[in-house]
Each structure stands twice: as structure tokens, then as C-alpha cells.
Amino acid sequence: MRPRLVLSVLAALLIALLVPLGARAGAEAAAGTATFTKPSDWGSGWEGRFTLTNGSDTAINGWRVEFDLPAGTTIGSYWDALLTTSPPHQTFRNRDYNAVIPPGGSVTFGFLGTGPGSPLNCTFNGASCTGEAPGGLGAPGTPTVTGRTDSSLTLSWTAGSGTPTGYHVYEGSGLRTTVSGTSATLSGLGVCSTHSYTVKAYDADGESPASETVTGTTTGCATGPLPRHFLTGYWHDFANSARALRLSEVPADYDLIAVAFGEATSRAGEVAFGVDPGLSTALGGYTDAQFTADVATLKAKGKRVILSIGGEKGAIRVDSAAAATTFADSVYALMNRYGFDGVDLDLENGLQPTYMEQALRRLRAEAGADLIITLAPQTVDMQSTGGSYFQLALKIKDILTVVHMQYYNSGAMLGCDQKVYGQGTVDFMTALACIQLENGLRPDQVSLGLPAGPGAAGGGVVSPTVVDDALDCLAKGTGCGSFKPPRTYPDIRGAMTWSINWDVTDGGGFAGTVRPHLNTLP
């Protein structure tokens, strides 16, 4: 009996040895998948991450991920892997501490990239990163929007590996079109509508993995009852070191006047307004009736007047459905009483995006489609889409007029390229505007907010010509500093200043310089 057992074991070993080594290696490789994502993308650069997953019931001991990069795309720093590069080919190998991927387990590694592309022709231990055998279809390159109209978007992409029959273009999980080449036009879209697409190659055996997602917006976005490029200024409803002004004394250079400020009451969400007694005294008497008449006079001249809520000391809280209703109804009542065209949120002590969205949508339903909604966040509020102000802006994107972020009183901040920029420079304005422009807001919803002069802010004061340079850089690609935006934004909306009173006090240089320059933008 024992000799027969030995012979059986030897036979099994011989059979195992007769299996081609390449076939065994391929089988092991096919058990793993390598999934690429971009957790962050700031326009001129991005963070790349691979997640390696072992779907088999045996451990993967040692791994290697290889891929090519398209022209103009490079890798900088990396982590949790060792890199060997022979452009355009990149090879990442495991470190000692993450060499083993247990059954059902995964490991990750990452790197920083620059340029427009993403990994192509990816393999994981010699097999496709999708877990398929070599020779299958690779994911197409990241699509780009190469054309747009009021009702269509045109996409282009680079071919992945393999020989596909054609390409399927998906919006979400729905198939939108099938083409034989590497471009497609999606028609029948709504005016000023935003859409996201992925592309998959296909052949008789099935589809490739999906490309990365591309998002585009059709043209024809409504600019509201305001010029294509306009200047906003805040008017003080209080007395301070700046010159006290009646609303009727606002210079003609301003297109949109934000009256600062509507204030909280003891009732949650309620907004109140009336001419400040201190301002009235400084002006030798200024009543609510005179103010209301001045609003009507400005509107007769083609200007728009809105009520700004909050300010540095503002304590408006909208943190419940009931408060949202109260906010909307009280603001609408003030609009009817004084003739305001809309509302500005300058809530420097925080906001709750879910309930504020409810409030603004209710106000829109009450006031109609011409309602102007503007936001005036601080720089820190727009550093990430995870911030409450940025969340609100994206939630109400379909009814939002403009965000005029305050590029002052903030110190240094990160730009969209993850570099630090100091306030008071062209780079500070363009690199921070890029965060909004590349993370969901339309260019016509982005405006640059700067102090009118030295008394208006503690930091970030710039010459009005620097504001002109920043607008040119964003709209036309000229006048830039060291930061170069990833693209131009001809629809950039304009500029805002705190404040009209300070500008008049300083001789009107801000409005007199910036407003004429807005007429030179595309």
C-alpha cells in the first residue's frame, strides 16, 4: 500500500510540473484586479491611486503594476510602491511591507501626476488590470469635451489597448450612443444642462472597462437680469470710517448693489431690515421711505439691488425646515416692501447647506425666475467641495447667479494646483478661482471679490489693475503670474468689491478701473 501512495504523490507532482509556467502565472495574475482612480484633480495636476484586489482564494505574494502615460503626462512623487520609469512606460512594484495580498484583501499605492492624461495599457502581474487575460480590450483614454452647443456636447478620447469594433458612450448606466471612431456628439440635450459620460470599447467578446468620467455643460446658460460681465458693490447700511452714502449716490459704474446687511431676529431664520439709525443720523436724516425710493431710482437706471444677509457679526441660522420656511418668507416680504431683486448670503459664521437650499428654493418659487441669488464666502469656505458653502453652491447651481468669494482677510491659501499662494497677488486670485471653476461651478457663476482700498480690509488689498490682470488671465490666458490655469474661462462673470462706500472714499478708483475693463472681456 505504501509504495502505491508514493507513486500517486509523484504522479501529482509530475502533472503539476507539466503545466506551463506561463499558464500558472497567468492564472495567478488573472485572480487580481488593479483599479485606478483620481481622488483629487486641481486642473494642472492630480492625485492618482491604484487599488489592487485579490479575488482568488490564494495569496498573491509580490505584485507589479505597469502602464503607459500619454504625451504631456508625467509622474512626480509616489508612495507605498517602488517606481521604475522608462517614459512613457511606468512600472510600480510592491514594498516589503505590502508585498502580500491575502485572499479577498487589497492594497493601495498612489502618486501625483501632472498633465491631462491617465494610465493606459495597464497590467497587473502581467495580466490586464481588469483581471482578464492579456490581449483583451483596454479602457479608452479619458474623454474630453471638444465642442458644445445649446443642445449638444462633442466628446473625443484616445483608444485603449486591443482592437475594438467600436465604442459605447454611457451617461450613468444608460447607453447614449455607439460609434466606430474615437469621438461622438451627444444631441438632444437641454440648454445649459450638465452631463457626465464614460466610454467603453467593445468587440464580439464584450466591453472594456469604462474610461474615466468626463463632465460637460451645454451652452446657452442664462445670465439673469444682469450684463454678461458685471461689477457688484456692497453699500453700507451703517456708519463707519468710510463716507456715508444715500443709496441714490451709488456711482453708475456698479451694476449690482448689495445692501449690507439684513439681520437676524429672535425668531429662527427670520430676516429683518431697516435703515440704520446711525446711518440716518450721519446723513442728516434718511428714512425707510427715502431708501425705498432710491431702490426704485437705481432700478429705473437698469441697476439691480439685492439684500445681503449676515456679515462679520451676522447670526442668521437656518438649521431646520421651519427656519428655512421662515427665512424664505421673511426675505420675500422684504423684497416686496423695499423692491429688492434678490438675496446675497454673506454668512461668515457658517451655514447648513441642506436647509439653506430648501430656503432658497422656496424663495425662488415665491419670487420667480428673475430672482438673483449670490454667495459671498470667505476663501476658506471654498477650498473644498466638502465645505458647507461649496456644497450649497453646487446644490443650487441651477438657480445660483454668482459666487463672489472674498479674496481678502485670509492670509495664504491653497490653489487648485495644491500650491500655497499669498493674498494680494494675481496668482492668489486665479489659483483659488480655479478651484471653483474646475469643481462644478460654471464660469458665469464665478466672480472675484476684492477690497476697494486700504481701509476696506486688513489684508488682500490690491491695485484695481491687478484685478484686471486676474480677469484677463482667467478669461483670455493673458496677464497671468506664475500660475497658469488649465484652460481659459471666457464666461467669467466679473468682480465684486467691499465696498462702494470705501471706493467713493478713496476716489472711485476700483469701479472706475475694473468696470470699463469688464467690457474688454470676451
C-alpha distance (Angstrom), angle and dihedral (degrees) to the residues before:
residue distance angle dihedral
M1 . . .
R2 3.81 . .
P3 3.85 96.4 .
R4 3.83 89.6 52.2
L5 3.84 90.2 53.3
V6 3.78 91.4 51.0
L7 3.77 90.8 49.7
S8 3.83 90.6 50.9
V9 3.80 91.8 52.2
L10 3.80 91.5 47.8
A11 3.80 90.7 49.7
A12 3.80 91.4 52.2
L13 3.78 91.3 50.1
L14 3.81 91.0 48.7
I15 3.81 91.2 51.7
A16 3.79 90.3 50.2
L17 3.78 91.3 50.6
L18 3.78 91.1 50.1
V19 3.83 91.1 60.3
P20 3.80 106.0 99.7
L21 3.77 111.8 -104.6
G22 3.80 91.8 -132.8
A23 3.79 91.1 55.0
R24 3.81 91.9 51.7
A25 3.79 91.6 47.3
G26 3.78 90.8 48.1
A27 3.79 91.1 50.9
E28 3.79 90.8 51.7
A29 3.78 91.8 46.8
A30 3.78 92.3 48.3
A31 3.80 88.8 59.5
G32 3.81 90.7 67.9
T33 3.80 133.3 66.6
A34 3.79 129.4 -162.7
T35 3.81 114.9 -154.4
F36 3.81 120.4 -165.5
T37 3.81 123.8 -152.2
K38 3.80 137.8 167.1
P39 3.81 106.5 -136.2
S40 3.81 90.2 -179.9
D41 3.80 133.2 24.6
W42 3.82 121.3 175.4
G43 3.79 98.4 176.1
S44 3.80 102.6 -104.2
G45 3.80 92.9 45.0
W46 3.76 143.6 11.2
E47 3.79 146.0 -167.1
G48 3.82 115.2 -111.8
R49 3.79 124.2 -159.5
F50 3.82 132.8 -174.0
T51 3.79 121.4 -160.2
L52 3.80 112.6 -161.0
T53 3.80 113.2 -158.0
N54 3.79 127.8 -169.6
G55 3.79 108.8 -148.1
S56 3.80 95.5 174.3
D57 3.80 131.3 88.9
T58 3.82 94.0 -115.7
A59 3.79 129.2 68.9
I60 3.81 121.9 -101.3
N61 3.80 105.8 -133.2
G62 3.79 107.5 -162.0
W63 3.79 127.0 -1.2
R64 3.78 140.5 -151.5
V65 3.81 127.8 -168.1
E66 3.80 118.4 -167.0
F67 3.79 130.4 -178.2
D68 3.79 143.8 149.1
L69 3.80 127.8 -116.4
P70 3.81 122.5 -142.3
A71 3.80 120.1 -118.8
G72 3.78 113.7 -72.1
T73 3.80 94.4 25.3
T74 3.81 120.9 107.7
I75 3.80 139.7 171.1
G76 3.79 123.8 -124.2
S77 3.78 124.4 175.3
Y78 3.83 121.1 1.1
W79 3.79 138.8 -175.7
D80 3.83 142.9 -157.9
A81 3.83 91.6 23.8
L82 3.81 142.7 59.9
L83 3.80 117.6 -114.3
T84 3.78 130.9 -148.4
T85 3.78 113.5 -178.1
S86 3.78 132.3 -166.5
P87 3.82 102.8 164.2
P88 2.90 125.7 -87.2
H89 3.83 88.4 13.3
Q90 3.81 120.1 75.1
T91 3.80 126.7 -170.7
F92 3.81 122.1 -167.8
R93 3.82 119.6 -170.7
N94 3.76 131.8 -173.4
R95 3.78 125.2 -91.8
D96 3.81 119.6 -127.8
Y97 3.79 92.8 -100.1
N98 3.83 97.2 52.1
A99 3.81 102.5 34.2
V100 3.80 95.2 111.9
I101 3.80 120.9 68.1
P102 3.82 107.6 -170.8
P103 3.80 122.0 -143.9
G104 3.79 108.3 -71.1
G105 3.81 90.4 6.7
S106 3.78 133.2 116.0
V107 3.80 142.0 -158.5
T108 3.79 131.0 -161.5
F109 3.77 137.2 -150.0
G110 3.76 131.2 178.5
F111 3.76 148.0 -170.8
L112 3.80 143.4 -175.5
G113 3.78 118.4 -106.6
T114 3.77 135.9 -170.1
G115 3.78 128.1 -157.9
P116 3.78 134.0 43.3
G117 3.80 102.3 -70.6
S118 3.79 142.2 83.9
P119 3.83 134.4 -151.5
L120 3.81 116.4 -60.8
N121 3.83 132.3 -167.9
C122 3.79 92.1 17.9
T123 3.80 121.0 -169.5
F124 3.81 130.9 -176.3
N125 3.81 113.3 -155.4
G126 3.78 88.9 -20.9
A127 3.81 97.6 -50.3
S128 3.78 129.7 92.9
C129 3.78 113.7 -73.0
T130 3.79 86.5 -121.8
G131 3.80 89.8 63.6
E132 3.80 93.1 -106.8
A133 3.77 123.0 127.6
P134 3.83 116.5 -92.0
G135 3.77 112.7 -84.3
G136 3.83 96.1 49.0
L137 3.78 123.3 120.3
G138 3.78 117.2 -75.0
A139 3.79 124.2 -144.5
P140 3.82 114.9 -88.6
G141 3.79 117.8 -110.0
T142 3.79 119.5 -90.7
P143 3.83 108.7 -70.4
T144 3.79 121.2 -124.4
V145 3.80 129.9 -158.2
T146 3.80 105.1 -114.5
G147 3.78 99.5 170.3
R148 3.79 140.8 14.8
T149 3.79 140.7 -178.4
D150 3.80 133.9 174.3
S151 3.81 89.2 -80.7
S152 3.81 108.1 21.9
L153 3.79 146.0 50.9
T154 3.81 124.9 -157.3
L155 3.80 118.3 -150.1
S156 3.79 131.1 -165.8
W157 3.81 130.5 -173.5
T158 3.78 141.5 167.2
A159 3.79 122.2 -105.5
G160 3.78 120.6 -102.6
S161 3.78 124.9 -140.4
G162 3.77 122.6 -61.0
T163 3.81 132.1 35.8
P164 3.80 108.7 -71.8
T165 3.79 125.7 -168.2
G166 3.80 89.2 -139.5
Y167 3.79 144.4 -55.3
H168 3.77 136.6 -79.5
V169 3.82 118.0 -147.7
Y170 3.80 114.7 -152.7
E171 3.79 132.2 -166.3
G172 3.77 102.2 -159.7
S173 3.80 104.6 -42.8
G174 3.80 94.0 -29.4
L175 3.81 121.4 101.0
R176 3.82 107.8 -126.8
T177 3.80 102.4 177.5
T178 3.82 145.1 -16.6
V179 3.81 121.9 -137.2
S180 3.78 136.4 174.6
G181 3.83 96.5 -142.4
T182 3.80 136.1 51.2
S183 3.81 98.8 -90.3
A184 3.78 136.5 60.3
T185 3.80 138.7 -178.5
L186 3.79 116.8 -141.1
S187 3.82 109.4 -154.4
G188 3.77 136.3 -176.4
L189 3.80 94.0 53.0
G190 3.78 125.8 146.8
V191 3.79 123.9 -100.8
C192 3.83 111.6 -90.9
S193 3.81 91.4 1.4
T194 3.80 124.9 148.6
H195 3.80 122.0 -136.8
S196 3.81 136.0 178.6
Y197 3.81 124.1 -150.4
T198 3.80 141.5 -176.6
V199 3.81 127.4 -165.9
K200 3.82 129.5 -143.6
A201 3.79 127.8 -172.1
Y202 3.81 115.9 -135.7
D203 3.79 141.0 -167.2
A204 3.79 136.7 164.7
D205 3.82 90.8 -67.7
G206 3.79 97.0 52.9
E207 3.80 141.0 -92.1
S208 3.78 135.4 -36.1
P209 3.79 122.6 -124.4
A210 3.79 112.8 -77.1
S211 3.77 122.9 -92.0
E212 3.76 119.8 -120.1
T213 3.79 114.9 -78.5
V214 3.80 122.3 -92.5
T215 3.80 122.1 -161.6
G216 3.79 125.2 -158.9
T217 3.81 138.8 170.4
T218 3.78 124.7 -143.8
T219 3.79 119.0 -126.1
G220 3.79 127.4 -105.9
C221 3.79 96.4 74.7
A222 3.78 109.5 171.5
T223 3.79 113.5 -114.5
G224 3.79 93.0 -160.9
P225 3.80 124.6 -136.4
L226 3.81 91.7 -34.3
P227 3.83 136.6 86.4
R228 3.80 120.3 -86.3
H229 3.82 88.0 -105.7
F230 3.79 116.6 21.7
L231 3.79 144.1 172.7
T232 3.81 121.8 -126.5
G233 3.79 123.9 -161.9
Y234 3.80 132.6 -177.1
W235 3.81 117.9 -130.0
H236 3.81 117.1 -153.7
D237 3.77 118.2 -122.1
F238 3.79 87.9 -168.7
A239 3.77 138.7 54.9
N240 3.80 122.6 -102.7
S241 3.81 137.9 138.7
A242 3.80 91.9 -58.9
R243 3.78 121.1 85.0
A244 3.79 114.6 -78.7
L245 3.80 111.2 -122.6
R246 3.74 137.2 -171.1
L247 3.78 110.4 -130.4
S248 3.81 88.7 -114.0
E249 3.84 88.5 63.0
V250 3.81 94.4 64.4
P251 3.83 108.0 124.5
A252 3.80 117.8 -108.9
D253 3.82 91.9 -117.8
Y254 3.80 91.1 79.5
D255 3.80 117.0 88.4
L256 3.81 98.5 -178.9
I257 3.79 122.7 33.1
A258 3.81 118.5 -162.5
V259 3.80 112.1 -159.4
A260 3.82 108.9 -142.5
F261 2.97 116.8 -118.0
G262 3.79 145.1 12.9
E263 3.79 108.6 -179.7
A264 3.79 140.1 -148.3
T265 3.78 125.3 -103.1
S266 3.78 129.1 -158.9
R267 3.81 88.8 -88.5
A268 3.82 114.8 87.2
G269 3.81 111.3 -105.4
E270 3.80 96.2 2.0
V271 3.82 118.5 135.0
A272 3.80 124.0 -156.4
F273 3.79 132.3 -173.0
G274 3.78 139.0 -177.3
V275 3.80 135.8 145.2
D276 3.79 107.1 -75.9
P277 3.83 112.2 -110.9
G278 3.81 91.0 -136.4
L279 3.79 91.2 54.4
S280 3.79 91.3 46.1
T281 3.79 90.1 53.7
A282 3.81 92.4 47.2
L283 3.81 89.3 53.5
G284 3.78 94.0 47.1
G285 3.76 91.6 -108.8
Y286 3.82 127.4 -18.1
T287 3.79 119.5 178.0
D288 3.79 134.6 -163.1
A289 3.81 88.2 -110.7
Q290 3.81 91.6 54.5
F291 3.79 90.4 46.7
T292 3.81 90.7 51.1
A293 3.79 90.6 50.3
D294 3.80 90.0 50.7
V295 3.83 90.6 52.7
A296 3.80 88.7 54.5
T297 3.82 91.2 47.8
L298 3.82 92.4 53.1
K299 3.79 92.0 47.3
A300 3.80 90.3 50.7
K301 3.80 86.8 58.1
G302 3.81 90.8 55.1
K303 3.81 96.3 -98.8
R304 3.79 125.2 131.8
V305 3.80 124.2 -137.0
I306 3.80 124.5 -161.3
L307 3.80 135.0 176.9
S308 3.79 116.0 -114.9
I309 3.79 115.0 -146.8
G310 3.78 123.4 -149.4
G311 3.78 123.6 -2.2
E312 3.78 127.5 -174.5
K313 3.81 93.0 -43.2
G314 3.79 98.3 30.2
A315 3.79 114.9 131.6
I316 3.81 103.4 -171.9
R317 3.81 109.3 148.2
V318 3.79 122.5 -169.0
D319 3.79 103.7 175.8
S320 3.79 104.2 137.1
A321 3.78 139.1 45.1
A322 3.80 89.6 -107.9
A323 3.81 91.8 52.2
A324 3.81 89.8 48.4
T325 3.79 90.6 55.4
T326 3.80 91.6 46.6
F327 3.80 91.6 49.3
A328 3.80 93.6 51.0
D329 3.79 95.2 44.3
S330 3.81 94.5 46.6
V331 3.81 93.6 47.4
Y332 3.79 90.9 47.6
A333 3.79 89.6 51.4
L334 3.82 89.9 52.7
M335 3.80 90.2 48.6
N336 3.79 89.7 55.1
R337 3.79 93.6 44.4
Y338 3.80 99.3 48.0
G339 3.82 103.2 20.7
F340 3.80 98.3 -111.7
D341 3.82 116.4 169.9
G342 3.76 96.3 -149.0
V343 3.77 148.3 -42.0
D344 3.80 138.4 -76.1
L345 3.81 122.5 -156.7
D346 3.80 113.5 -144.0
L347 3.80 95.7 162.5
E348 3.79 103.2 158.5
N349 3.79 92.9 171.6
G350 3.79 95.9 62.4
L351 3.78 138.8 -89.1
Q352 3.79 139.2 -136.4
P353 3.83 106.1 -121.7
T354 3.81 98.1 -158.3
Y355 3.79 96.2 55.4
M356 3.80 95.0 35.2
E357 3.80 88.2 55.5
Q358 3.81 88.4 53.4
A359 3.80 89.9 50.0
L360 3.79 94.9 49.7
R361 3.80 94.2 45.3
R362 3.80 90.1 51.1
L363 3.82 89.5 49.2
R364 3.80 90.1 49.6
A365 3.80 90.4 51.6
E366 3.81 89.6 51.3
A367 3.83 98.4 42.5
G368 3.81 101.5 35.5
A369 3.78 137.3 -130.7
D370 3.82 95.8 -48.5
L371 3.81 91.6 64.6
I372 3.81 110.8 128.6
I373 3.81 114.9 -140.6
T374 3.80 118.9 -176.0
L375 3.80 132.2 172.6
A376 3.80 126.4 -152.3
P377 3.82 106.1 -168.2
Q378 3.78 125.6 170.8
T379 3.81 117.1 -111.4
V380 3.80 92.6 -102.4
D381 3.82 89.3 57.1
M382 3.82 92.2 62.0
Q383 3.80 101.7 42.9
S384 3.80 91.9 100.4
T385 3.80 138.8 17.6
G386 3.81 85.3 -124.4
G387 3.81 90.8 69.9
S388 3.79 117.0 102.0
Y389 3.83 95.0 -120.9
F390 3.81 92.3 48.7
Q391 3.80 90.1 46.7
L392 3.80 89.9 52.8
A393 3.80 92.4 48.2
L394 3.80 91.0 53.7
K395 3.81 93.5 43.2
I396 3.82 91.8 55.4
K397 3.80 96.9 34.0
D398 3.80 91.6 124.1
I399 3.84 92.5 58.6
L400 3.83 100.8 26.6
T401 3.81 117.0 113.6
V402 3.80 102.1 -168.0
V403 3.80 146.5 -30.2
H404 3.79 112.6 -137.3
M405 3.79 101.3 -174.4
Q406 3.80 117.6 -159.1
Y407 3.82 105.9 -111.3
Y408 3.80 92.1 -168.5
N409 3.82 145.0 68.8
S410 3.80 88.5 37.8
G411 3.79 110.5 95.6
A412 3.81 118.6 -144.7
M413 3.81 119.9 -11.5
L414 3.81 139.9 -179.5
G415 3.79 118.6 -95.3
C416 3.79 125.3 -148.7
D417 3.83 88.8 -88.4
Q418 3.83 89.7 59.2
K419 3.80 91.3 -113.7
V420 3.79 121.3 128.9
Y421 3.81 118.2 -113.1
G422 3.77 129.3 -173.0
Q423 3.79 120.6 -128.3
G424 3.76 119.5 -106.4
T425 3.83 96.5 50.7
V426 3.79 138.8 99.1
D427 3.80 89.3 -117.8
F428 3.81 91.8 55.2
M429 3.79 91.8 55.2
T430 3.80 98.2 41.8
A431 3.82 97.9 41.3
L432 3.81 92.5 48.3
A433 3.81 93.7 43.3
C434 3.80 86.1 53.0
I435 3.81 89.8 64.3
Q436 3.79 90.5 61.6
L437 3.80 94.6 39.1
E438 3.80 94.3 50.7
N439 3.80 97.1 41.0
G440 3.77 105.8 58.4
L441 3.80 112.1 -62.9
R442 3.79 120.1 111.5
P443 3.83 115.9 -121.6
D444 3.80 90.0 -115.1
Q445 3.82 86.8 61.2
V446 3.81 95.5 56.7
S447 3.80 125.3 83.5
L448 3.81 132.7 166.5
G449 3.81 116.6 -116.9
L450 3.82 116.4 -157.6
P451 3.81 137.6 162.9
A452 3.80 116.1 -96.5
G453 3.80 93.3 -135.7
P454 3.82 147.7 -29.6
G455 3.80 96.0 -61.6
A456 3.79 94.1 50.7
A457 3.80 99.6 70.0
G458 3.78 142.4 11.3
G459 3.82 93.4 -127.0
G460 3.78 142.0 2.4
V461 3.80 96.5 53.8
V462 3.81 110.6 153.8
S463 3.77 137.5 174.7
P464 3.82 110.2 -92.7
T465 3.81 87.9 -119.7
V466 3.82 88.4 64.3
V467 3.80 88.2 56.8
D468 3.81 87.7 51.7
D469 3.82 89.8 52.0
A470 3.80 91.9 51.0
L471 3.80 91.6 50.2
D472 3.81 90.4 49.4
C473 3.79 91.2 49.2
L474 3.79 92.1 52.6
A475 3.81 97.2 39.8
K476 3.82 101.8 35.5
G477 3.82 108.6 10.4
T478 3.82 92.4 -114.5
G479 3.81 129.9 112.9
C480 3.82 92.8 32.5
G481 3.78 125.2 150.9
S482 3.81 122.7 -145.4
F483 3.81 91.9 -50.2
K484 3.80 114.7 79.9
P485 3.82 115.3 -165.9
P486 3.81 114.7 -128.2
R487 3.81 90.3 -116.8
T488 3.80 140.0 -6.3
Y489 3.81 123.8 -91.9
P490 3.82 108.3 -153.5
D491 3.81 90.8 175.9
I492 3.82 94.0 60.3
R493 3.79 101.5 143.9
G494 3.78 105.7 -136.2
A495 3.79 140.8 -107.2
M496 3.78 142.2 -52.5
T497 3.78 130.9 -156.9
W498 3.75 137.4 -158.9
S499 2.88 99.9 -118.1
I500 3.79 149.7 13.7
N501 3.80 89.2 -170.9
W502 3.81 92.8 53.6
D503 3.80 91.3 45.1
V504 3.80 91.6 53.5
T505 3.81 89.9 45.5
D506 3.82 89.9 54.1
G507 3.80 94.5 47.2
G508 3.81 101.7 -89.9
G509 3.79 95.9 -82.0
F510 3.80 96.4 141.3
A511 3.79 98.2 54.6
G512 3.81 92.3 34.0
T513 3.81 90.9 56.5
V514 3.80 105.1 33.1
R515 3.82 100.7 39.9
P516 3.84 95.8 57.6
H517 3.80 89.0 44.9
L518 3.81 91.5 57.0
N519 3.80 87.2 65.4
T520 3.83 89.4 62.6
L521 3.81 94.0 58.6
P522 3.82 118.8 101.1
